[in-house]
């Protein structure tokens, strides 16, 4: 006699696959953001140092 299908287990496997795929995409996006930010900071000149004794308001 064959076993009944366990739909909950199948659904959980599908959800785990989706979650891992989403996590991989998000990791790639975060790496791209960090890379662009590093390029932007390297290209931009450093801001001038603040004058001492003068409070910022």
N, C-alpha and C positions, 0 to 999 in steps of 0.2 A: 504494500500500500504506500502510495506516495505521500510525502509530507505536505501540509498546507503551506502556501506561500506566506511569508512574514512581511507584510506590506510596510509595517513600521520600520523594520530593519532596512528594507530596500530604500525607503524614503530617507532614513538617516544617512545611508551611504551616499545618496545623491546630494544631500545637504552638505556632507563633509567635503565632497568634491567641489561643490560650488563655493564653499567657504575658503578652501585652499586656493582656488583660482582667483577669487576676489582679493585674498591676502597677497598673492603674488603680484597682481596688477597694482595694488596699492603700494607695495614695496618698490616696484619699478617707477611709479609716479613720484614717490618720495625721493628716490635717488635722482630723478630728473630735476626735481625742484632744487635739491641741494646742489647739483651740478650747475644749474643756471644761476643760483644765488652766489656760488663761489666765483663764477665767471664775471658776474656783475660787480662783485666787491673787488675783484682783481683789476677790473677795467676802470673803476671809479677812483678818483684821487681821494686821499684821506682828508677828512675835514680839518680845518685849522684848529690848533689847540685853543682852549678857552683861556681868556685873560684871567690871571689870578687876582684876587682881591675884589673882583666885580661879581656880585651875586646875580644869578640868572633869575629873571622875573618873568 
